[in-house]
Amino acid sequence: MFEFLYYLKNAIEPFLVPLCFVCAWGLIFLAGWSILGAIASTVSRAKQMHQIPCANCAFFTGDYHLKCPVQPKIALSEEAIDCIDYRPR
C-alpha cells in the first residue's frame, strides 16, 4: 500500500508545484477582485446618497421628529432625489 502511495507521489510531484502556484495566485486575484468590487460599490452608493438635496432645502428643519413638513415620508431618503417641492435656501 505504501509503495503505491510512494509511486503516486513521485508521479504527481512535477505537476504539484505549478498547480499550487496557479492556485495561490488565483486566490490572490480573486481577493483583489472582491476588494475592488466592494470599493466600486461603495463609491457608487456614496455618489447616489450625495444627490439627496434635503439638507439644502428651505423646508428642511433638521429636527429628527419632523425633518420636512412638506414631504415627511421621503425626507433624507433616495426618493427625495427628484423631490418636486425642493426649494434651495
Distance bins in CASP14 RR format, pairs under 12 A and 6 or more apart:
PFRMAT RR
TARGET T0000
AUTHOR 0000-0000-0000
RMODE 2
METHOD distances of the structure
MODEL  1
1 7 0 0 0 0 0 1 0 0 0 0 0
1 8 0 0 0 0 0 1 0 0 0 0 0
2 8 0 0 0 0 0 1 0 0 0 0 0
2 9 0 0 0 0 0 1 0 0 0 0 0
3 9 0 0 0 0 0 1 0 0 0 0 0
3 10 0 0 0 0 0 1 0 0 0 0 0
4 10 0 0 0 0 0 1 0 0 0 0 0
4 11 0 0 0 0 0 1 0 0 0 0 0
5 11 0 0 0 0 0 1 0 0 0 0 0
5 12 0 0 0 0 0 1 0 0 0 0 0
6 12 0 0 0 0 0 1 0 0 0 0 0
6 13 0 0 0 0 0 1 0 0 0 0 0
7 13 0 0 0 0 0 1 0 0 0 0 0
8 15 0 0 0 0 0 1 0 0 0 0 0
8 16 0 0 0 0 0 1 0 0 0 0 0
9 15 0 0 0 0 0 1 0 0 0 0 0
9 16 0 0 0 0 1 0 0 0 0 0 0
10 16 0 0 0 0 0 1 0 0 0 0 0
12 18 0 0 0 0 0 1 0 0 0 0 0
12 19 0 0 0 0 1 0 0 0 0 0 0
12 20 0 0 0 0 0 1 0 0 0 0 0
13 19 0 0 0 0 0 1 0 0 0 0 0
13 20 0 0 0 0 0 1 0 0 0 0 0
15 21 0 0 0 0 0 1 0 0 0 0 0
15 22 0 0 0 0 0 1 0 0 0 0 0
15 23 0 0 0 0 0 1 0 0 0 0 0
16 22 0 0 0 0 0 1 0 0 0 0 0
16 23 0 0 0 0 0 1 0 0 0 0 0
17 23 0 0 0 0 0 1 0 0 0 0 0
17 24 0 0 0 0 0 1 0 0 0 0 0
18 24 0 0 0 0 0 1 0 0 0 0 0
18 25 0 0 0 0 0 1 0 0 0 0 0
19 25 0 0 0 0 0 1 0 0 0 0 0
19 26 0 0 0 0 0 1 0 0 0 0 0
20 26 0 0 0 0 0 1 0 0 0 0 0
20 27 0 0 0 0 0 1 0 0 0 0 0
21 27 0 0 0 0 0 1 0 0 0 0 0
21 28 0 0 0 0 0 1 0 0 0 0 0
22 28 0 0 0 0 0 1 0 0 0 0 0
22 29 0 0 0 0 0 1 0 0 0 0 0
23 29 0 0 0 0 0 1 0 0 0 0 0
23 30 0 0 0 0 0 1 0 0 0 0 0
24 30 0 0 0 0 0 1 0 0 0 0 0
24 31 0 0 0 0 0 1 0 0 0 0 0
25 31 0 0 0 0 0 1 0 0 0 0 0
25 32 0 0 0 0 0 1 0 0 0 0 0
26 32 0 0 0 0 1 0 0 0 0 0 0
26 33 0 0 0 0 1 0 0 0 0 0 0
26 34 0 0 0 0 0 1 0 0 0 0 0
27 33 0 0 0 0 0 1 0 0 0 0 0
27 34 0 0 0 0 0 1 0 0 0 0 0
28 34 0 0 0 0 0 1 0 0 0 0 0
28 35 0 0 0 0 0 1 0 0 0 0 0
29 35 0 0 0 0 0 1 0 0 0 0 0
29 36 0 0 0 0 0 1 0 0 0 0 0
30 36 0 0 0 0 0 1 0 0 0 0 0
30 37 0 0 0 0 0 1 0 0 0 0 0
31 37 0 0 0 0 0 1 0 0 0 0 0
31 38 0 0 0 0 0 1 0 0 0 0 0
32 38 0 0 0 0 1 0 0 0 0 0 0
32 39 0 0 0 0 1 0 0 0 0 0 0
32 40 0 0 0 0 0 1 0 0 0 0 0
33 39 0 0 0 0 0 1 0 0 0 0 0
33 40 0 0 0 0 0 1 0 0 0 0 0
34 40 0 0 0 0 0 1 0 0 0 0 0
34 41 0 0 0 0 0 1 0 0 0 0 0
35 41 0 0 0 0 0 1 0 0 0 0 0
35 42 0 0 0 0 0 1 0 0 0 0 0
36 42 0 0 0 0 0 1 0 0 0 0 0
36 43 0 0 0 0 0 1 0 0 0 0 0
37 43 0 0 0 0 1 0 0 0 0 0 0
37 44 0 0 0 0 1 0 0 0 0 0 0
37 45 0 0 0 0 0 1 0 0 0 0 0
38 44 0 0 0 0 0 1 0 0 0 0 0
38 45 0 0 0 0 0 1 0 0 0 0 0
39 45 0 0 0 0 0 1 0 0 0 0 0
39 46 0 0 0 0 0 1 0 0 0 0 0
40 46 0 0 0 0 0 1 0 0 0 0 0
40 47 0 0 0 0 0 1 0 0 0 0 0
41 47 0 0 0 0 0 1 0 0 0 0 0
41 48 0 0 0 0 0 1 0 0 0 0 0
42 48 0 0 0 0 0 1 0 0 0 0 0
42 49 0 0 0 0 0 1 0 0 0 0 0
43 49 0 0 0 0 0 1 0 0 0 0 0
43 50 0 0 0 0 0 1 0 0 0 0 0
44 50 0 0 0 0 0 1 0 0 0 0 0
44 51 0 0 0 0 0 1 0 0 0 0 0
45 51 0 0 0 0 0 1 0 0 0 0 0
45 52 0 0 0 0 0 1 0 0 0 0 0
45 78 0 0 0 0 0 1 0 0 0 0 0
46 52 0 0 0 0 0 1 0 0 0 0 0
47 78 0 0 0 0 0 1 0 0 0 0 0
47 81 0 0 0 0 0 1 0 0 0 0 0
48 77 0 0 0 0 0 1 0 0 0 0 0
48 78 1 0 0 1 0 0 0 0 0 0 0
48 80 0 0 0 0 0 1 0 0 0 0 0
48 81 0 0 0 0 1 0 0 0 0 0 0
49 55 0 0 0 0 0 1 0 0 0 0 0
49 76 0 0 0 0 1 0 0 0 0 0 0
49 77 0 0 0 0 1 0 0 0 0 0 0
49 78 1 0 0 1 0 0 0 0 0 0 0
49 80 0 0 0 0 0 1 0 0 0 0 0
49 81 0 0 0 0 1 0 0 0 0 0 0
50 56 0 0 0 0 0 1 0 0 0 0 0
50 78 0 0 0 0 0 1 0 0 0 0 0
50 81 0 0 0 0 0 1 0 0 0 0 0
51 77 0 0 0 0 0 1 0 0 0 0 0
51 78 0 0 0 0 1 0 0 0 0 0 0
51 79 0 0 0 0 0 1 0 0 0 0 0
51 80 0 0 0 0 1 0 0 0 0 0 0
51 81 1 0 1 0 0 0 0 0 0 0 0
51 82 0 0 0 0 1 0 0 0 0 0 0
51 83 0 0 0 0 0 1 0 0 0 0 0
51 86 0 0 0 0 0 1 0 0 0 0 0
52 60 0 0 0 0 0 1 0 0 0 0 0
52 67 0 0 0 0 0 1 0 0 0 0 0
52 68 0 0 0 0 0 1 0 0 0 0 0
52 74 0 0 0 0 1 0 0 0 0 0 0
52 75 0 0 0 0 1 0 0 0 0 0 0
52 76 1 0 0 1 0 0 0 0 0 0 0
52 77 1 0 0 1 0 0 0 0 0 0 0
52 78 1 0 0 1 0 0 0 0 0 0 0
52 79 0 0 0 0 1 0 0 0 0 0 0
52 80 1 0 1 0 0 0 0 0 0 0 0
52 81 1 0 1 0 0 0 0 0 0 0 0
52 82 0 0 0 0 0 1 0 0 0 0 0
52 83 0 0 0 0 1 0 0 0 0 0 0
52 86 0 0 0 0 0 1 0 0 0 0 0
53 59 0 0 0 0 0 1 0 0 0 0 0
53 60 0 0 0 0 1 0 0 0 0 0 0
53 68 0 0 0 0 0 1 0 0 0 0 0
53 71 0 0 0 0 0 1 0 0 0 0 0
53 74 0 0 0 0 0 1 0 0 0 0 0
53 75 0 0 0 0 0 1 0 0 0 0 0
53 76 0 0 0 0 0 1 0 0 0 0 0
53 77 0 0 0 0 0 1 0 0 0 0 0
53 78 0 0 0 0 0 1 0 0 0 0 0
53 79 0 0 0 0 0 1 0 0 0 0 0
53 80 1 0 0 1 0 0 0 0 0 0 0
53 81 1 0 0 1 0 0 0 0 0 0 0
53 82 0 0 0 0 1 0 0 0 0 0 0
53 83 1 0 0 1 0 0 0 0 0 0 0
53 84 0 0 0 0 0 1 0 0 0 0 0
53 85 0 0 0 0 0 1 0 0 0 0 0
53 86 1 0 1 0 0 0 0 0 0 0 0
53 87 0 0 0 0 1 0 0 0 0 0 0
53 88 0 0 0 0 1 0 0 0 0 0 0
53 89 0 0 0 0 0 1 0 0 0 0 0
54 60 1 0 1 0 0 0 0 0 0 0 0
54 61 0 0 0 0 0 1 0 0 0 0 0
54 62 0 0 0 0 1 0 0 0 0 0 0
54 67 1 0 0 1 0 0 0 0 0 0 0
54 68 1 0 0 1 0 0 0 0 0 0 0
54 70 0 0 0 0 0 1 0 0 0 0 0
54 71 0 0 0 0 1 0 0 0 0 0 0
54 72 0 0 0 0 0 1 0 0 0 0 0
54 74 0 0 0 0 1 0 0 0 0 0 0
54 75 1 0 1 0 0 0 0 0 0 0 0
54 76 1 0 1 0 0 0 0 0 0 0 0
54 77 0 0 0 0 1 0 0 0 0 0 0
54 78 0 0 0 0 0 1 0 0 0 0 0
54 79 0 0 0 0 0 1 0 0 0 0 0
54 80 1 0 1 0 0 0 0 0 0 0 0
54 81 0 0 0 0 1 0 0 0 0 0 0
54 83 1 0 0 1 0 0 0 0 0 0 0
54 85 0 0 0 0 0 1 0 0 0 0 0
54 86 0 0 0 0 1 0 0 0 0 0 0
54 87 0 0 0 0 0 1 0 0 0 0 0
54 88 0 0 0 0 0 1 0 0 0 0 0
54 89 0 0 0 0 0 1 0 0 0 0 0
55 61 0 0 0 0 0 1 0 0 0 0 0
55 62 0 0 0 0 1 0 0 0 0 0 0
55 67 0 0 0 0 1 0 0 0 0 0 0
55 68 0 0 0 0 0 1 0 0 0 0 0
55 75 0 0 0 0 0 1 0 0 0 0 0
55 76 1 0 0 1 0 0 0 0 0 0 0
55 80 0 0 0 0 0 1 0 0 0 0 0
55 86 0 0 0 0 0 1 0 0 0 0 0
55 88 0 0 0 0 0 1 0 0 0 0 0
55 89 0 0 0 0 1 0 0 0 0 0 0
56 62 0 0 0 0 0 1 0 0 0 0 0
56 76 0 0 0 0 0 1 0 0 0 0 0
56 80 0 0 0 0 0 1 0 0 0 0 0
56 83 0 0 0 0 0 1 0 0 0 0 0
56 86 0 0 0 0 1 0 0 0 0 0 0
56 87 0 0 0 0 1 0 0 0 0 0 0
56 88 1 0 1 0 0 0 0 0 0 0 0
56 89 1 0 1 0 0 0 0 0 0 0 0
57 67 0 0 0 0 1 0 0 0 0 0 0
57 68 1 0 0 1 0 0 0 0 0 0 0
57 69 0 0 0 0 0 1 0 0 0 0 0
57 70 0 0 0 0 1 0 0 0 0 0 0
57 71 0 0 0 0 1 0 0 0 0 0 0
57 74 0 0 0 0 0 1 0 0 0 0 0
57 75 0 0 0 0 1 0 0 0 0 0 0
57 76 0 0 0 0 0 1 0 0 0 0 0
57 80 0 0 0 0 1 0 0 0 0 0 0
57 81 0 0 0 0 0 1 0 0 0 0 0
57 83 1 0 0 1 0 0 0 0 0 0 0
57 84 0 0 0 0 0 1 0 0 0 0 0
57 85 0 0 0 0 1 0 0 0 0 0 0
57 86 1 0 1 0 0 0 0 0 0 0 0
57 87 1 0 0 1 0 0 0 0 0 0 0
57 88 1 0 0 1 0 0 0 0 0 0 0
57 89 1 0 0 1 0 0 0 0 0 0 0
58 68 0 0 0 0 0 1 0 0 0 0 0
58 69 0 0 0 0 0 1 0 0 0 0 0
58 70 0 0 0 0 1 0 0 0 0 0 0
58 83 0 0 0 0 0 1 0 0 0 0 0
58 85 0 0 0 0 1 0 0 0 0 0 0
58 86 0 0 0 0 1 0 0 0 0 0 0
58 87 1 0 1 0 0 0 0 0 0 0 0
58 88 1 0 0 1 0 0 0 0 0 0 0
58 89 1 0 1 0 0 0 0 0 0 0 0
59 66 0 0 0 0 0 1 0 0 0 0 0
59 67 0 0 0 0 1 0 0 0 0 0 0
59 68 1 0 1 0 0 0 0 0 0 0 0
59 69 1 0 0 1 0 0 0 0 0 0 0
59 70 1 0 1 0 0 0 0 0 0 0 0
59 71 0 0 0 0 1 0 0 0 0 0 0
59 72 0 0 0 0 0 1 0 0 0 0 0
59 74 0 0 0 0 0 1 0 0 0 0 0
59 75 0 0 0 0 1 0 0 0 0 0 0
59 80 0 0 0 0 0 1 0 0 0 0 0
59 83 0 0 0 0 1 0 0 0 0 0 0
59 84 0 0 0 0 0 1 0 0 0 0 0
59 85 1 0 0 1 0 0 0 0 0 0 0
59 86 0 0 0 0 1 0 0 0 0 0 0
59 87 1 0 0 1 0 0 0 0 0 0 0
59 88 0 0 0 0 0 1 0 0 0 0 0
59 89 0 0 0 0 1 0 0 0 0 0 0
60 66 0 0 0 0 0 1 0 0 0 0 0
60 67 1 0 0 1 0 0 0 0 0 0 0
60 68 1 0 1 0 0 0 0 0 0 0 0
60 69 0 0 0 0 1 0 0 0 0 0 0
60 70 0 0 0 0 1 0 0 0 0 0 0
60 71 0 0 0 0 0 1 0 0 0 0 0
60 72 0 0 0 0 0 1 0 0 0 0 0
60 75 1 0 0 1 0 0 0 0 0 0 0
60 76 0 0 0 0 1 0 0 0 0 0 0
60 80 0 0 0 0 1 0 0 0 0 0 0
60 83 0 0 0 0 0 1 0 0 0 0 0
60 85 0 0 0 0 0 1 0 0 0 0 0
60 86 0 0 0 0 1 0 0 0 0 0 0
60 87 0 0 0 0 1 0 0 0 0 0 0
60 88 0 0 0 0 0 1 0 0 0 0 0
60 89 0 0 0 0 1 0 0 0 0 0 0
61 67 1 0 0 1 0 0 0 0 0 0 0
61 68 1 0 0 1 0 0 0 0 0 0 0
61 69 1 0 0 1 0 0 0 0 0 0 0
61 70 0 0 0 0 0 1 0 0 0 0 0
61 72 0 0 0 0 1 0 0 0 0 0 0
61 75 0 0 0 0 1 0 0 0 0 0 0
61 76 0 0 0 0 0 1 0 0 0 0 0
62 68 0 0 0 0 1 0 0 0 0 0 0
62 69 0 0 0 0 0 1 0 0 0 0 0
62 72 0 0 0 0 0 1 0 0 0 0 0
62 75 0 0 0 0 1 0 0 0 0 0 0
62 76 0 0 0 0 1 0 0 0 0 0 0
63 69 0 0 0 0 1 0 0 0 0 0 0
63 72 0 0 0 0 0 1 0 0 0 0 0
63 75 0 0 0 0 0 1 0 0 0 0 0
63 76 0 0 0 0 0 1 0 0 0 0 0
64 72 0 0 0 0 0 1 0 0 0 0 0
64 75 0 0 0 0 0 1 0 0 0 0 0
64 76 0 0 0 0 1 0 0 0 0 0 0
65 72 0 0 0 0 1 0 0 0 0 0 0
65 75 0 0 0 0 0 1 0 0 0 0 0
66 72 1 0 0 1 0 0 0 0 0 0 0
66 73 0 0 0 0 0 1 0 0 0 0 0
66 75 0 0 0 0 1 0 0 0 0 0 0
66 76 0 0 0 0 0 1 0 0 0 0 0
67 73 0 0 0 0 0 1 0 0 0 0 0
67 74 0 0 0 0 1 0 0 0 0 0 0
67 75 1 1 0 0 0 0 0 0 0 0 0
67 76 1 0 1 0 0 0 0 0 0 0 0
67 77 0 0 0 0 1 0 0 0 0 0 0
67 80 0 0 0 0 1 0 0 0 0 0 0
68 74 1 0 0 1 0 0 0 0 0 0 0
68 75 1 1 0 0 0 0 0 0 0 0 0
68 76 1 0 0 1 0 0 0 0 0 0 0
68 77 0 0 0 0 0 1 0 0 0 0 0
68 79 0 0 0 0 0 1 0 0 0 0 0
68 80 1 0 0 1 0 0 0 0 0 0 0
68 83 0 0 0 0 1 0 0 0 0 0 0
68 85 0 0 0 0 1 0 0 0 0 0 0
68 86 0 0 0 0 1 0 0 0 0 0 0
68 87 0 0 0 0 0 1 0 0 0 0 0
69 75 0 0 0 0 1 0 0 0 0 0 0
69 85 0 0 0 0 1 0 0 0 0 0 0
70 80 0 0 0 0 0 1 0 0 0 0 0
70 83 0 0 0 0 1 0 0 0 0 0 0
70 84 0 0 0 0 1 0 0 0 0 0 0
70 85 1 0 1 0 0 0 0 0 0 0 0
70 86 0 0 0 0 1 0 0 0 0 0 0
70 87 0 0 0 0 1 0 0 0 0 0 0
71 77 0 0 0 0 1 0 0 0 0 0 0
71 79 0 0 0 0 1 0 0 0 0 0 0
71 80 1 0 0 1 0 0 0 0 0 0 0
71 81 0 0 0 0 0 1 0 0 0 0 0
71 82 0 0 0 0 0 1 0 0 0 0 0
71 83 1 0 1 0 0 0 0 0 0 0 0
71 84 0 0 0 0 1 0 0 0 0 0 0
71 85 1 0 1 0 0 0 0 0 0 0 0
71 86 0 0 0 0 1 0 0 0 0 0 0
71 87 0 0 0 0 0 1 0 0 0 0 0
72 79 0 0 0 0 0 1 0 0 0 0 0
72 80 0 0 0 0 0 1 0 0 0 0 0
72 83 0 0 0 0 0 1 0 0 0 0 0
72 85 0 0 0 0 0 1 0 0 0 0 0
73 79 1 0 0 1 0 0 0 0 0 0 0
73 80 0 0 0 0 1 0 0 0 0 0 0
73 83 0 0 0 0 0 1 0 0 0 0 0
74 80 1 0 1 0 0 0 0 0 0 0 0
74 81 0 0 0 0 1 0 0 0 0 0 0
74 82 0 0 0 0 1 0 0 0 0 0 0
74 83 1 0 0 1 0 0 0 0 0 0 0
74 84 0 0 0 0 0 1 0 0 0 0 0
74 85 0 0 0 0 1 0 0 0 0 0 0
74 86 0 0 0 0 0 1 0 0 0 0 0
75 81 0 0 0 0 0 1 0 0 0 0 0
75 83 0 0 0 0 1 0 0 0 0 0 0
75 85 0 0 0 0 0 1 0 0 0 0 0
75 86 0 0 0 0 0 1 0 0 0 0 0
76 83 0 0 0 0 0 1 0 0 0 0 0
77 83 0 0 0 0 1 0 0 0 0 0 0
80 86 1 0 0 1 0 0 0 0 0 0 0
END
